[in-house]
Amino acid sequence: MHLDNSRRKIDRIDKKIVDILNERAKESLKIRRIKKRLKKGIFTPRREKDVYKKVLKRSKGPLSPGSIKAIYREIMSGSLALDKPLNVAYLGPEATFTHIAALRKFGASVDYLECKSIREVFTEVERGRADYGVVPIENSTEGAVNHTLDMFIDSELKICSEEYLPIKHNILSKHKRVSSIKKVYSHQQVFAQCRVWLEKNLPGVKMVSYASTSEAAHHATLGKGSAAIASELAAKEYGLNILARSIEDSSHNITRFLIMGTQEEEPTKDDKTSIVFSMKDRSGALHDALTAFKKNRINLTKIESRPSRLKAWEYYFFVDMEGHHKDKRVEKAISELGKGCTYLKVLGSYPIGK
């Protein structure tokens, strides 16, 4: 009796939820059409961050903050798919960590375009075949993704958001026991990140490198005694059993991804700015350049150097800093920096990811 009463109550609540969701969608559609007339981007990271902040503050449980955020991610994803679905390019194939990061950012309702290379992701957005692109930029244990850095030098795309993804590696196989594994497939970097577990649990087993963890998972379905190190999503995608979870050596293995588009983002008061610059090779040049940030009290969160592809012994410096490039202190620091540079470009200002 009590069970039936509770279920009837849930049915009534579900009806209200569906009605409210559709009411919300109608307002979202109005906003989308206004943005279209104003030629503004469909996806607004500033608004996304504000929505998450408000709903998490209002929620008193029992749903966890993670559950609330996941629910609202799909609500907003549904709104992005109204009228004309959003198209998001990502470094594929499906079930890779970049694909997972894209899903975490945009949800399941938008259209995804799988790309074979980082260059292809940039090209698809630049040519208008995709609205946004998602690429890896750095890993907490492996460092920067140099190809992504190099692409930003020539591209006119703007960084509009970032996503941090904890990397969890799993042993996947058609078999049900680790003792049945004779060969393991994965990406070369993944083997390096799981060295301790592999030496302890699969000593002497042959390791075969593939271009992606998703491709490795596919090959694990083909041969007897085969396994792959890949994501939980890859296990679902290829029908594999998860024999061991989170086998990575470091529990703080996190990859940062960038979302690029064609439009600049407005300040949120909690932003990050990325720039790239180069200067003449002389003693103390980099020190002098960084003085502009110290003088204007700008906190730098990252600095990375890359050799120029055009001239030997010349370097590009990629810098992330706190603040938006329209903030007075940041604007002044960048202006002072530019006086001593042979090349300077603001890659984008965007809400700080968590």
N, C-alpha and C positions, 0 to 999 in steps of 0.2 A: 504493500500500500504506500509506504513512505517512498520507495524507489520510484513507483509510477508518478507520484506527485512531483518529485524532484525532476523527473524527465519531462513532464508536461511544462514545468516552470522553465526548464532549459529551452524547450521548443519555443516558448513565448519570447524568451530573451533573444534567441537566434533570429526570430522574425524581426525584432527591433534592430538587431545588429545589421542585418542585410539591408533594411530600409535606410539606416543611417549611413552605411557604406556607399550606397548608391546616391544618396543625397550629397555626400562628400565628393563623389566622383563627378557629379554634375557641376559642382563649384570648381573642381580641378579642371574640367573641360573648358569652363569659361576663362580661367586663368591662362590655359594653354593657348586659346585663341587670341587673347590680348597680347601674350608674348609674341605670337606669330606676327601680329600687326606691327609690333614694336621691334621686330627682328632680334628678339632676345633668345638665348639658349633655353631649351626645354628643361634640362636638368639644372637645378640650382643648388649647389653644395651648401651655400649659406642657409637656405631655407630648410634643406634636409637636416642639417645640424641643429637648427632651431626647433624643428618638430620633435626630433629625438629627445632633446633636452627637456622640452615641456611635458611630453607624455611620460617620460621616466620620473620626472618630479611629481606628477599627479598620481602615479600608480602607488598604491599602498599595499599591494600584494593581494592574494598569495602568489600571483605570477611573478617570476623572477625578472629582473631588468633585461636579461638576455632574451627571455621569451617575449617580453613586450616589444623589444627592438626588432626581433625577427618578424613578429606579426606586422608591425608598422612598415618594415622594409617591403613586405609584399603588398601592403595597402598602397604605398607610394609607387611601387613597381607597376601595379595595375593602373594607376593614374598616368604614369609615363607611357603606357601602351594605348591610351585613349586616342581616338581620331586617327593618328598615324603612329604605329609602334616605333619606339626608339630603337636605333640600330647601334650596337656596341661591338667594336672589333677588339679581339684579344689574341695574345700569343697562345696558340693552340698546341696540341689538339684538345678535345674535350677531356674533362676530368683532371687536367693539370692544375697546379696551384694558382696559375694566373686565371684560369677559368673559374675556380672557386672564389678568388678575390673579386672577379667581375660580378659573380652571382651575389656575393655579400654586399656589394655596392649598389647594384641595380635591380636585384631580385629576379624572379623567374618569368615575369610577364613580358619583358622586352625581347627583341630579336638579337641574337648573337651571331657574329661573323668570325669564324675560326680562321686565323692567319698562321702561315708557316714560319714567319720570321718577324722580328721586331720592326724591321724596315717596312714590311708589308702592313703592319698595324698603322704606322705613321702614314703610309701612302693611302690607305683606305679612308682615313679621316680627312687628309688633305684634299682628296678628290671628291669628297662629299658622299661617298658610298656608305660611310659610317658616321654617326653623330659624335661618338666618343671612342677613344681607344684606351685599353688597359695594358700596361707593360710593367715588368719588374724593374726596380731601380737599385735595390741593395738588399743584402741578407746580413743578419746580425753576426753570422759566423764566417761567411764566405766573402763579404765585402760588396763593392759596387758592381753593377752590371754595366760593363764598359760600352757595350754596343748601344745601350739606351742613351748613355751620356753623349756618345758621338753623334747620334741622330739629332739631338736637340740643337747642335751647333748650326745645322743648315735648315732645320724645320722652322716654320712660322707658327706651329701649333703652340697653345698655351696650356700649362699645367693648371687644372681647375680643381683637383681634389687628390687625396691620397688615401690609401687603405693599408692597414697593417694586418698581416695574416700569420698567426702562429702556425708553424710548419710541423705537422705530425706525420711521421713516416710509419708505414705498416707493412708487414709481410703478408702478401696476398698469394693465394694458390688455389687450384682446383682440388688439391689434396686437403686432408683434414689434420695432418700432423706435420710438424716441422721436420721430424726425422725422415720424411719422405722426399725432402728437397735435395736435389743434386745440382741444380743450376739456378742462379738468381739474376734477374734482369733489372736494371734501373739506370738512372742518369749517373754519370761519373761523380758529380758533386754529392749526390745522395749517398753513394757508397762511402765517401769520405765522412759524411755527417753521421753515419751509422757504424763506424769501424769497430767500436768496442763491442756492440751487441753481436755483430757478425763474427768477430774473432772468437767470442765466447760460445755462441750457439750454432754456428755453421762453419767451423774451421775446415779449411781445405776445399770448400764448395766453390765451384767456378762462378766468377762474377762477369757478366756480360753487359757492356754499356750500350745505351740507346739514347737517342736525341731527346726523349722526354719520358717521364714516368708513365704517362698514359700509353705510349707506344710499348713500353716495357710490360705493362699490365696486359695489353693485347697478346703479346708473345707468350706470356705465362699461361694463356688458355690453350696453347697449341701443342706443347710437348709434355710427355710424362716426366715427372720429377722437377717440373719448372715452377718457379715462383717469381714474384716481382716485389720491389719496394715502391709503394705508391700511396696515394691518398685513399681515404674511405670512400670518396665519390667514385674513384676508379674501380673499387671493389664492386660497387653497385652497378656501374656501367658495363663491366665485363663479366658479371656473375661469378666473382671469386670469393673464396672464404678468407676472412681475416684471421690469420694464425697467431699474430702477435701485434699489439698496438704500441704506438709511440716508442719506437726502437731507436730514435735519434739520441746521440751522445749528450747533447745539450738540451735541457728543458726550456731554454730561452732562445730557441731557434725561431726567429721571426723574419719574414720577408716584407719589405715595403714596396708597394705598387703605386704607380702614378696613373691618374686619369687625365687624358689630354682632350682638348676640344679646340674650337676656333674663337671662343669668346673669353674675355677677361671676367674675373669674379670681383664683386664689390667687397669692401672690408667688413669683417665680422667682429673685430676687436680681439680675436684669438686666431691670428693668421700666421702663415709662414710664407716667405718669399724665396724663390730660387733664381739665381743668376748664373751666368757664365761670362768670364772675361779672360783676356790675355794682355800681356804687356811686353815691352822690350826687355831682353835679357840683360840685366845689369845687377850689380851687387846691391842687396837690400831692397829690390823692387817689390817683392811680395810683402815684406814688412811694412813698407811705406803704404802699400795699398790697403792693408788690413788696419792701419792706423785710423782710416776714415770711419770704420765701424766702432772702434774703441772710443774715439772722440765723440761720437754721437750716441754712445751707450746702446749699441745694437748687439744682441747676443747671437753669435754664429753657432748653429747646431751641426753643421757639416761643412767640410772643405775637402775636395777631391781634385787631383790633377790628372790631366790626360795629355799625351804628346800630340802636337799638331800633325795632321796628315799631310800638310802642305810644305812644311819646312822643318828640317832637323833641329832638335834642341830648343824648340819653342813649345810652350805648353798652354793649355786652356785650364782654367781653374773654375770648378763648379762649387758654388757656395749656397747653403741654405741658411736663412736667418729668421729670427722671430720678427713678426710685424708684416704689415701690408705695404707694398711699394708706394701707395698713396699716402701713407702715414708721413707726417712732416719729417721726423727724424730719419726714417728709412730712406725717404726721397732725397734728403740732404746727403746722407752717407753715400748713396749710389752716385749722386751727382759729383761728389768730391772724388770718388773712386774713378769715375770716368775720365777725369782730367789726365790721369797717368796711364790710361789703357789704349791699346791699339785696337781692341775689340771689346764690346760690352753689350750684353743682351739680358733683359729681364725675361725669364722663362715662364713666370707666372706667380701670382699670389693666390693663396687658397686656404680654406679652414684647416687648422692643425688636426691631423688624424689622431685617434686614440688607440 
